[in-house]
Amino acid sequence: MKRNLLFVTYRDGDFGQDLSYALDLAKMTDKGMAILLVSRKRLVDKFENMMTAVTFAEAGEHDTAKEFMKASEADNELTRMLEKKCLESGMATAVYSAFQDAVSSLAEFLKKNNSIDMVLLSPSITENGEISSKDLKRLVKTASKPVVTMTRQAAAVA
């Protein structure tokens, strides 16, 4: 299956409605889909957590070590949950993880994957100053693919 639409979101974001929209867009445009989960945590932080868990395990503090390792298990569970939700909607989807900032992660992903025709950035990436307008402009220039940003509609006050 050719994957043409890339949905980019933070792994710890609330992306339920955003994912539904991305799936609908992929179906309407008759494209495949890939998901890039960007971590707010740096890779160094994850490595430090793993090393801390190893230290506690070596000291016989197995319960504490398990607490530090739960983050990795949660990442794997999230990936499985996303893949299942996409399959249930009729869309086979590949889920990828990235451990740099959103702009760097996306640029690196696009270098390695030439089957992407369009990039869809979730609101968690673009709202609340998560990505600066300067970085967004740089991304649009370097991506050489259409970059579409999603926004959430403000709730109407009754």
C-alpha positions in Angstrom: 0.0 0.0 0.0 1.3 3.4 -0.9 1.2 5.8 2.0 0.6 9.3 0.8 -0.8 11.2 3.8 1.4 11.8 6.8 -0.4 12.8 10.0 2.0 14.3 12.6 1.0 14.7 16.2 2.5 14.6 19.7 2.3 11.2 21.3 0.9 12.6 24.5 -1.6 14.9 22.8 -5.4 14.5 22.7 -5.7 13.4 19.1 -8.9 11.4 19.0 -10.9 13.9 16.8 -7.8 14.9 14.9 -7.0 11.2 14.0 -10.6 10.8 12.8 -10.3 13.8 10.6 -7.0 12.6 9.2 -8.5 9.1 8.4 -11.5 10.7 6.7 -9.2 13.0 4.6 -7.1 10.0 3.5 -10.2 8.1 2.5 -11.8 11.0 0.6 -8.6 11.7 -1.3 -8.0 7.9 -1.9 -4.6 8.0 -0.2 -2.9 5.7 2.3 -1.8 7.0 5.6 1.2 7.0 8.0 1.3 8.5 11.5 4.4 10.2 12.9 4.3 10.4 16.7 6.6 13.1 18.0 7.7 13.0 21.5 8.0 16.1 23.7 10.7 14.2 25.7 14.1 14.2 24.2 15.8 10.9 23.4 18.4 11.7 26.1 15.6 11.9 28.7 14.4 8.4 27.7 17.9 7.0 27.9 18.3 8.6 31.3 15.1 6.9 32.5 16.2 3.5 31.2 19.6 3.9 32.9 17.9 4.9 36.1 15.7 1.8 35.9 18.8 -0.4 35.4 20.4 1.2 38.4 17.4 0.5 40.6 17.1 -3.0 39.3 20.7 -3.7 40.1 20.1 -2.4 43.6 17.2 -4.8 44.1 14.6 -2.1 43.9 12.5 -3.8 41.2 9.3 -2.0 41.8 11.0 1.4 41.4 12.7 0.1 38.2 9.4 -1.0 36.8 7.9 2.5 37.3 10.7 4.0 35.2 10.1 1.4 32.5 6.3 1.9 32.2 6.9 4.9 29.8 8.3 2.6 27.2 5.5 0.1 27.6 2.9 2.9 27.3 4.6 4.0 24.0 4.2 0.5 22.6 0.6 0.3 23.8 -0.2 3.6 22.1 1.2 2.5 18.8 -0.9 -0.8 19.0 -4.0 1.2 19.9 -3.6 3.6 17.0 -3.0 0.8 14.5 -6.1 -1.0 15.7 -8.3 2.1 15.5 -7.1 2.8 12.0 -7.7 -0.8 10.9 -11.2 -0.6 12.4 -11.9 2.4 10.2 -10.8 0.5 7.2 -7.4 2.2 6.8 -4.2 0.2 7.2 -1.8 2.6 8.7 1.9 2.6 9.7 2.8 4.3 13.0 6.3 5.8 13.4 7.9 7.4 16.4 10.3 10.3 16.5 12.4 11.7 19.3 13.5 15.1 18.1 11.5 18.3 17.9 8.6 18.3 15.5 10.3 20.2 12.7 13.5 18.1 12.8 11.6 14.9 13.1 9.4 15.7 10.1 12.3 16.8 8.0 14.2 13.6 8.8 11.1 11.5 8.1 10.5 13.1 4.7 14.1 12.5 3.7 13.8 8.8 4.3 10.2 8.4 2.9 9.6 9.6 -0.6 6.1 8.2 -0.8 4.5 11.1 1.2 2.4 13.4 -0.9 1.0 15.6 1.8 1.7 16.4 5.5 -1.1 17.0 7.9 -0.1 18.7 11.2 -2.4 18.2 14.2 -3.5 21.1 16.3 -1.3 19.8 19.2 1.7 20.6 16.9 0.6 24.1 15.8 -1.4 25.5 18.7 -0.2 27.2 21.9 3.1 28.2 20.6 4.3 24.5 20.2 5.9 25.4 16.9 6.9 29.0 16.0 5.7 30.6 12.9 9.4 30.9 11.8 9.8 27.1 12.2 6.6 26.5 10.4 7.7 28.6 7.5 11.0 26.9 7.4 9.2 23.5 7.4 7.0 24.5 4.5 10.0 25.6 2.5 12.1 22.5 3.2 9.4 19.9 3.1 8.8 20.1 -0.7 5.4 18.7 0.0 2.1 20.4 0.8 1.9 21.0 4.6 -1.6 21.4 6.0 -2.3 22.6 9.5 -5.3 21.7 11.5 -7.0 23.9 14.0 -9.7 23.2 16.5 -12.9 25.3 16.3 -13.6 27.3 19.4 -16.6 26.1 21.3 -19.6 28.4 20.9 -20.8 30.1 24.1 -24.5 29.6 24.6 
